[in-house]
Structure formats: C-alpha cells, structure tokens
Amino acid sequence: MPIAIEIQPFEPSDAAYAALAAIGASTPPQYALDYEFRDADDWRAFDDSCAELRRPLRRYLAVEPGGAIVGYAYWFDV
C-alpha cells in the first residue's frame, strides 16, 4: 500500500528545523549542495540571511500521515 505523503509549506519551528538538519545530516557530504545544512542553526541563519537581504525563499516539506517530516524542497533567488 502506498504511503500518502503530503506536501506542506514550511512553517518555522524547532521541530521543523531539526527535521531539516536530520535530513541534511543523512546526505553524504560528496552529494550535499552548498545550501544543504547538517545543523538546525545553519538552516535558521540561512533563512534569516534571505529575509535580511529581502530575497525570496520558498520551502516545502514532505510529511507522512503521522507527521514525520521525510523530505524537503526549496527555491530561493541567488
């Protein structure tokens, strides 16, 4: 039976940033991009810098029915 994953807009919270960091930490370093962080504070700092520079940032989360965040996607202007 397929799992119903829901795509949700990112809402900043400690749990959401921790999930981003856990996913980022699971990515082997050789495959991580410049903006794939392994620490929640780095994600927050990135978001803060985008806001400070008034650069658009959109992030979405893939959420399992039980609420576990299992993936993310984002778009930002560089």
Backbone as CSV, one residue per row, in Angstrom:
resi,resn,N_x,N_y,N_z,CA_x,CA_y,CA_z,C_x,C_y,C_z
1,MET,0.844,-1.179,0.000,0.000,0.000,0.000,0.891,1.244,0.000
2,PRO,0.643,2.171,-0.911,1.466,3.382,-0.967,1.248,4.266,0.263
3,ILE,2.291,4.970,0.614,2.209,5.928,1.717,1.758,7.264,1.139
4,ALA,0.803,7.879,1.779,0.306,9.181,1.329,1.176,10.276,1.935
5,ILE,2.049,10.817,1.137,2.903,11.917,1.580,2.200,13.221,1.227
6,GLU,2.158,14.119,2.181,1.538,15.425,1.950,2.638,16.472,1.822
7,ILE,2.504,17.349,0.847,3.439,18.457,0.677,2.839,19.668,1.381
8,GLN,3.617,20.225,2.307,3.138,21.356,3.102,4.134,22.501,3.023
9,PRO,3.650,23.729,3.095,4.580,24.858,3.186,5.364,24.773,4.497
10,PHE,6.592,25.188,4.453,7.436,25.195,5.644,6.945,26.259,6.612
11,GLU,6.775,25.857,7.853,6.453,26.782,8.939,7.590,26.676,9.951
12,PRO,8.335,27.763,10.169,9.485,27.690,11.077,9.090,27.236,12.481
13,SER,9.796,26.239,12.971,9.636,25.753,14.345,10.893,24.967,14.688
14,ASP,11.112,24.750,15.967,12.274,23.953,16.369,12.218,22.565,15.739
15,ALA,11.030,21.961,15.734,10.884,20.608,15.178,11.155,20.594,13.674
16,ALA,10.661,21.601,12.964,10.866,21.647,11.514,12.347,21.836,11.187
17,TYR,13.019,22.732,11.902,14.451,22.929,11.653,15.253,21.690,12.037
18,ALA,14.859,21.015,13.107,15.548,19.776,13.497,15.382,18.709,12.419
19,ALA,14.199,18.634,11.825,13.968,17.656,10.755,14.821,17.983,9.529
20,LEU,14.900,19.257,9.171,15.758,19.651,8.046,17.203,19.245,8.317
21,ALA,17.664,19.498,9.537,19.043,19.162,9.893,19.273,17.653,9.839
22,ALA,18.308,16.880,10.308,18.455,15.417,10.283,18.522,14.905,8.849
23,ILE,17.692,15.456,7.988,17.730,15.051,6.581,19.056,15.481,5.958
24,GLY,19.466,16.706,6.235,20.746,17.186,5.711,21.916,16.349,6.191
25,ALA,21.881,15.946,7.451,22.967,15.137,8.015,22.999,13.734,7.418
26,SER,21.874,13.290,6.875,21.839,11.951,6.279,22.382,11.939,4.848
27,THR,22.601,13.115,4.289,23.132,13.216,2.929,24.649,13.078,2.962
28,PRO,25.211,12.128,2.228,26.673,12.016,2.203,27.298,13.338,1.741
29,PRO,28.355,13.771,2.404,28.950,15.079,2.090,29.254,15.295,0.608
30,GLN,29.655,14.253,-0.093,30.001,14.428,-1.508,28.774,14.728,-2.372
31,TYR,27.577,14.503,-1.842,26.350,14.777,-2.591,25.613,16.013,-2.090
32,ALA,26.054,16.571,-0.995,25.380,17.737,-0.421,25.702,18.986,-1.246
33,LEU,24.709,19.808,-1.423,24.891,21.077,-2.117,25.325,22.148,-1.119
34,ASP,25.667,23.314,-1.616,26.126,24.398,-0.740,25.094,24.791,0.309
35,TYR,23.836,24.593,0.000,22.776,25.027,0.906,22.055,23.847,1.536
36,GLU,22.760,22.768,1.754,22.230,21.594,2.455,22.952,21.542,3.797
37,PHE,22.258,21.919,4.838,22.912,22.060,6.135,22.665,20.852,7.022
38,ARG,23.616,20.607,7.907,23.556,19.475,8.823,23.181,19.915,10.238
39,ASP,22.955,21.206,10.409,22.681,21.757,11.733,21.489,22.720,11.647
40,ALA,20.579,22.612,12.595,19.375,23.453,12.584,19.721,24.941,12.633
41,ASP,20.745,25.304,13.389,21.124,26.722,13.472,21.595,27.260,12.126
42,ASP,22.239,26.416,11.326,22.664,26.847,9.991,21.455,27.097,9.088
43,TRP,20.426,26.240,9.207,19.193,26.471,8.441,18.552,27.797,8.858
44,ARG,18.490,28.038,10.162,17.898,29.293,10.651,18.693,30.496,10.147
45,ALA,20.011,30.401,10.214,20.860,31.505,9.765,20.660,31.772,8.273
46,PHE,20.525,30.713,7.490,20.277,30.880,6.057,18.945,31.595,5.834
47,ASP,17.910,31.145,6.535,16.594,31.778,6.406,16.664,33.247,6.825
48,ASP,17.356,33.513,7.921,17.495,34.895,8.393,18.231,35.760,7.374
49,SER,19.268,35.202,6.754,20.022,35.990,5.775,19.176,36.287,4.542
50,CYS,18.364,35.325,4.120,17.462,35.581,2.986,16.468,36.686,3.338
51,ALA,15.926,36.625,4.539,14.964,37.643,4.972,15.637,39.010,5.071
52,GLU,16.838,39.033,5.630,17.564,40.297,5.786,17.874,40.929,4.431
53,LEU,18.227,40.092,3.463,18.549,40.590,2.123,17.308,40.773,1.252
54,ARG,16.155,40.427,1.818,14.874,40.519,1.116,14.871,39.677,-0.158
55,ARG,15.471,38.497,-0.046,15.485,37.551,-1.163,14.392,36.516,-0.943
56,PRO,13.635,36.228,-1.975,12.565,35.245,-1.823,13.114,33.868,-1.455
57,LEU,12.432,33.205,-0.566,12.766,31.835,-0.177,11.453,31.095,0.020
58,ARG,11.303,30.001,-0.670,10.128,29.141,-0.512,10.627,27.746,-0.178
59,ARG,10.065,27.165,0.863,10.461,25.805,1.250,9.189,25.011,1.522
60,TYR,9.235,23.771,1.115,8.108,22.862,1.316,8.617,21.596,1.976
61,LEU,7.752,20.979,2.748,8.102,19.751,3.452,7.253,18.598,2.950
62,ALA,7.852,17.432,2.879,7.126,16.191,2.603,6.848,15.556,3.961
63,VAL,5.566,15.380,4.269,5.160,14.942,5.603,4.338,13.658,5.501
64,GLU,4.741,12.661,6.285,3.989,11.407,6.342,2.706,11.608,7.147
65,PRO,1.739,10.695,6.997,0.477,10.830,7.722,0.635,10.997,9.239
66,GLY,1.638,10.389,9.837,1.852,10.530,11.276,2.524,11.829,11.680
67,GLY,2.898,12.647,10.689,3.505,13.941,10.979,5.013,13.994,10.813
68,ALA,5.648,12.857,10.518,7.103,12.853,10.344,7.485,13.578,9.054
69,ILE,8.445,14.472,9.170,8.971,15.185,8.003,10.035,14.296,7.377
70,VAL,9.819,13.924,6.123,10.708,12.956,5.475,11.442,13.529,4.266
71,GLY,11.182,14.773,3.937,11.868,15.387,2.808,11.538,16.861,2.727
72,TYR,12.266,17.553,1.883,12.008,18.976,1.689,12.436,19.378,0.288
73,ALA,11.924,20.496,-0.127,12.338,21.132,-1.374,12.300,22.629,-1.117
74,TYR,13.134,23.351,-1.817,13.117,24.794,-1.630,13.541,25.497,-2.898
75,TRP,13.218,26.752,-2.933,13.568,27.634,-4.034,13.972,28.957,-3.427
76,PHE,15.049,29.520,-3.926,15.453,30.851,-3.479,16.202,31.545,-4.595
77,ASP,16.234,32.845,-4.511,16.891,33.678,-5.506,18.334,33.914,-5.069
78,VAL,19.274,33.656,-5.970,20.684,33.899,-5.639,21.210,35.106,-6.370
